[in-house]
Amino acid sequence: MHQKSAAKPTTQSPPTILLTIDVEDWFQVENLRPWFPPDHWHEHPLRVETNTHCLLDLFDSFKKPIRATFFILGWIAQRCPQLVQAIHNRGHEVASHGNSHLLCNQMAPADLLEDLCTSKQRLEALTGQPVYGYRAPNFSIDDNVLQMIHQCGYRYDASYNSFAMNHRYGRISNNHKQTGMALQLGEQFHELPISNLQLAGKTIPWGGGGYFRLLPPPLFNAGVRHILQKTGVYHFYIHPWELDPDQPKVQTKPTLNTWRHYLNLHQTQTRLHHLITRFKHCRFQTCTQYIETITTTTTTTNNNQQQPTHNQQPTTHNTVGWIKRSGSTNTP
């Protein structure tokens, strides 16, 4: 699918980075599903709480405010309610990663609706605040899934990825208006795509996860800088287990999936610290903060353009910020 390009950033405000964390544990990863089926998850030690606190402490170590969005699995929230509350109390956004970490586009509609609503309600009960955002496991969305996400009361989805070579990633239609990086899917409902690099008509995965651990930091940072210069915003994702080199190892002959899972785990925390330091001039916002910012900016622009001057007639429509972008969508 072709993705519209974001409007070019204005000089009045610094670029924005959206740090997003998929809060799931090491044994819940799709690449390891053959060895750790969901009905055996309860048998494995939870490491997610310690690893998530490492991320929280890392963010707090900077002088400037670093705000992130934590997409929390309902299964984790049920077993670690204090972790959800700690994330909220330390100034970050709590959002949903679903309840069971099953691929959305492979679930029956009734089961998906229950999963979406259960996770949202569970998180809201723990924080006392509405949950606005959702991220599908493995970016497994399509237009029907997005409709159900909206139906459950979410205000945005953050699952659209433009790397088409991963078969788990979903596709959505490309007829949506865009401002900044946000696609407007409906009234008060947006899509925030993962950031990828567009070079020579090709989509190169650059949003984080395994690619963040695979690519040399200078090269990765150069790609982030290119995305920021072009769009003014960069959307990054990571998992707490990626900071945990001491997690249990799968006792099997190495495969591509296991190699990808364990690659450079001992370097992740240092690389993330360097990434934030390298781009410390940027704003680190939560997803909801970013949507509020672009919505306010667009409304102000519209209102200003509708005000006639002594040389102008009133403007009846606004095209500022809506620029077509080419690309497809998907990343690991």
C-alpha positions in Angstrom: 0.0 0.0 0.0 1.1 3.5 -0.7 1.4 5.9 2.3 1.1 9.6 2.0 4.1 11.6 3.1 4.0 13.8 6.2 3.9 17.6 5.9 7.3 19.2 6.2 8.0 20.5 9.7 7.8 24.1 10.5 10.8 26.0 11.8 8.8 27.2 14.9 8.9 23.8 16.7 11.6 21.1 17.1 11.2 17.7 15.6 9.2 15.1 17.6 10.1 11.6 18.6 7.5 9.1 19.7 9.1 6.5 21.9 6.7 3.5 22.2 7.2 0.4 24.3 5.3 -2.9 23.7 5.1 -4.3 27.3 5.2 -8.1 26.9 7.5 -10.7 28.3 10.2 -12.7 26.7 8.2 -15.9 26.3 5.2 -14.0 24.6 7.1 -13.1 21.4 5.6 -14.4 18.2 9.0 -15.6 17.0 9.2 -17.9 20.0 5.6 -19.1 19.9 6.5 -22.7 18.8 8.4 -23.2 22.1 6.1 -21.1 24.4 2.4 -21.5 23.5 0.0 -19.2 25.5 -1.5 -22.1 27.5 2.0 -22.6 29.1 2.9 -18.9 29.7 2.0 -19.3 33.4 4.9 -21.7 33.8 7.7 -19.2 33.0 9.3 -16.6 35.2 8.1 -13.0 34.7 11.0 -10.7 33.9 8.9 -7.8 32.4 8.6 -5.8 35.5 12.4 -5.5 36.1 13.0 -4.8 32.4 10.3 -2.1 32.2 11.7 -0.4 35.3 15.1 -0.3 33.5 13.4 1.7 30.7 11.6 4.0 33.2 14.9 4.7 35.0 16.6 5.3 31.7 14.0 7.9 30.7 14.2 9.6 34.1 18.0 9.9 33.9 17.7 12.7 31.4 17.3 16.3 32.5 14.7 17.1 29.9 11.3 15.4 30.1 11.3 12.1 28.2 7.7 11.0 27.8 6.8 7.6 26.2 3.8 5.5 25.4 3.6 2.0 26.9 1.4 -0.4 25.1 0.7 -2.9 27.8 -0.5 -6.5 27.3 -3.6 -7.2 29.4 -2.2 -10.5 30.4 0.7 -8.6 32.0 -1.5 -6.0 33.6 -3.5 -8.7 35.3 -0.4 -10.1 36.9 1.6 -6.9 37.4 -0.9 -4.2 38.3 1.7 -2.2 40.2 3.8 -2.0 37.0 0.9 -0.3 35.2 0.4 2.1 38.0 4.2 2.9 38.1 4.2 3.7 34.4 1.3 6.0 34.8 2.6 7.7 38.0 5.9 8.4 36.3 4.3 10.5 33.7 4.0 8.2 30.7 1.0 7.2 28.7 -0.7 3.8 29.3 -2.1 2.3 26.2 -3.3 -1.2 25.1 -1.4 -4.0 23.4 -4.5 -6.2 23.5 -5.1 -8.9 26.1 -3.8 -12.2 24.7 -1.1 -11.2 22.1 -2.8 -13.1 19.3 -2.7 -11.8 15.8 -5.7 -9.5 15.3 -6.3 -10.4 11.6 -6.5 -14.1 12.5 -9.0 -13.8 15.3 -12.7 -14.2 15.0 -14.5 -10.8 15.2 -16.3 -11.6 18.5 -13.0 -12.8 20.1 -11.2 -9.7 18.9 -13.8 -7.4 20.2 -13.6 -9.1 23.6 -9.8 -8.9 23.6 -9.8 -5.2 22.7 -12.4 -4.2 25.3 -11.1 -6.4 28.1 -7.6 -4.9 27.8 -8.8 -1.4 27.7 -11.1 -1.8 30.7 -8.4 -3.6 32.7 -5.9 -0.8 32.2 -8.4 2.0 32.9 -9.4 0.3 36.1 -5.7 0.3 37.2 -4.9 4.0 36.3 -8.3 5.6 36.8 -7.8 7.3 33.4 -9.2 6.6 29.9 -7.0 4.6 27.6 -6.9 6.1 24.1 -4.3 4.1 22.2 -3.9 0.6 20.8 -1.1 -1.4 19.2 -1.9 -4.7 17.5 0.5 -7.6 18.2 3.0 -7.9 15.3 1.2 -4.9 13.6 -1.5 -7.4 12.5 -4.2 -4.9 11.4 -6.5 -4.4 8.4 -9.4 -2.1 7.7 -11.9 -4.4 9.5 -9.6 -4.6 12.6 -9.3 -0.8 12.6 -13.1 -0.5 12.6 -13.4 -2.7 15.7 -10.6 -0.8 17.4 -12.6 2.4 16.9 -15.8 0.7 17.9 -14.2 -0.2 21.3 -13.6 3.5 22.1 -10.0 3.9 21.2 -8.9 7.2 19.7 -5.9 6.0 17.8 -4.1 3.0 16.6 -0.3 2.7 16.3 0.1 -0.5 14.3 0.6 0.5 10.7 4.0 -0.4 9.4 5.2 0.0 5.8 7.7 -2.8 5.5 5.8 -5.3 3.2 8.1 -8.2 3.4 6.9 -9.4 6.8 3.8 -11.6 6.2 2.5 -10.9 9.7 2.0 -7.2 9.2 -1.3 -6.0 8.0 -2.4 -3.6 5.2 -4.8 -0.8 5.3 -6.4 1.4 2.6 -4.6 4.5 1.5 -7.4 7.0 1.1 -7.0 8.8 4.4 -6.2 12.4 5.0 -2.9 13.1 6.8 -1.4 15.8 9.0 2.0 15.4 10.4 2.5 11.6 10.4 -1.1 10.9 11.6 -3.7 9.4 9.2 -7.2 10.5 10.0 -9.3 7.3 9.9 -12.5 8.8 11.3 -13.9 11.4 13.6 -11.4 11.6 16.5 -9.7 8.4 15.3 -6.1 8.4 13.9 -3.4 6.0 12.8 0.2 6.7 13.8 2.4 4.6 11.4 5.7 3.2 12.5 8.6 5.2 10.9 10.4 3.6 8.0 13.1 4.8 5.6 12.1 5.5 2.0 15.1 5.2 -0.4 15.0 4.8 -4.2 11.3 3.8 -4.0 12.0 1.1 -1.5 10.8 0.8 2.1 13.5 0.0 4.6 12.5 -1.0 8.1 13.8 1.7 10.5 11.3 1.9 13.3 13.1 -0.1 16.0 12.8 -3.6 17.4 15.2 -6.1 15.9 16.4 -3.6 13.3 17.5 -1.2 16.0 19.7 -4.0 17.4 20.9 -5.2 14.0 22.1 -2.0 12.4 25.2 -0.1 13.6 24.2 2.9 15.7 25.8 5.5 13.4 23.9 4.1 10.4 20.7 3.8 12.4 21.0 7.4 13.7 21.7 8.7 10.2 18.4 7.1 9.1 16.5 8.6 12.0 18.0 12.0 11.1 16.9 11.6 7.5 13.3 10.8 8.6 13.2 13.8 10.9 14.5 16.1 8.3 11.9 14.9 5.9 8.8 14.5 8.1 9.5 16.3 11.4 8.6 13.2 13.4 10.0 9.8 14.1 8.0 6.9 15.6 10.2 4.3 17.4 9.2 1.0 19.1 11.0 -1.4 21.5 10.2 -4.1 24.0 11.4 -4.4 27.6 12.8 -7.9 26.9 15.2 -6.4 24.4 17.1 -4.9 27.4 17.5 -8.3 29.0 20.5 -10.3 27.8 20.1 -12.7 30.8 16.7 -14.0 29.8 16.3 -17.7 29.4 17.4 -19.2 26.1 15.4 -21.5 23.9 16.9 -25.0 24.1 16.8 -25.8 20.4 18.9 -25.7 17.2 19.3 -22.0 16.3 16.8 -20.7 13.7 16.5 -17.3 12.0 13.7 -16.4 14.5 15.8 -17.3 17.6 18.8 -15.5 16.1 16.8 -12.4 15.6 15.3 -12.6 19.1 18.6 -12.8 21.0 20.7 -10.5 18.7 22.7 -7.9 20.5 20.5 -7.8 23.6 23.5 -6.8 25.7 23.8 -3.6 23.7 20.2 -2.4 23.6 20.2 -0.2 26.7 23.4 1.6 25.7 22.1 2.1 22.2 18.8 3.5 23.4 20.6 5.9 25.7 22.8 7.1 22.8 19.8 7.5 20.5 18.0 9.8 23.0 21.2 11.7 23.7 21.9 12.1 19.9 18.4 13.6 19.4 18.1 15.5 22.7 17.0 18.6 20.8 13.8 16.9 19.8 10.5 16.7 21.7 9.8 13.3 23.2 6.0 13.2 23.4 3.4 10.5 24.1 1.2 9.5 21.2 -1.8 11.3 22.7 0.3 14.4 23.2 1.4 14.3 19.6 -2.2 13.9 18.2 -3.3 16.8 20.4 -0.5 18.9 19.1 -1.2 18.4 15.4 -5.0 18.6 15.9 -4.6 22.0 17.7 -2.1 23.2 15.0 -4.5 22.2 12.2 -7.4 23.9 13.8 -5.5 27.1 14.3 -4.3 27.0 10.7 -7.8 26.5 9.5 -9.1 29.4 11.6 -6.4 31.7 10.5 -6.9 31.0 6.9 -10.6 31.6 7.3 -10.0 35.2 8.5 -10.1 37.6 5.6 -7.6 40.5 5.4 -8.2 43.8 3.5 -6.6 42.2 0.4 -8.0 38.7 0.7 -11.4 36.9 0.4 -12.2 34.4 3.2 -10.7 31.0 2.6 -13.2 28.3 2.2 -10.9 25.3 2.4 -7.5 24.3 3.7 -4.9 22.3 2.0 -2.0 23.1 4.3 -0.4 19.9 5.7 -2.0 17.4 3.4 0.7 16.1 1.2 0.8 12.8 -0.6 3.4 10.2 0.6 4.6 7.2 -1.2 5.5 3.9 0.5 4.0 0.7 1.8 3.8 -0.6 5.4 5.3 -3.1 7.8 8.3 -3.7 10.2 9.3 -6.4 12.8 
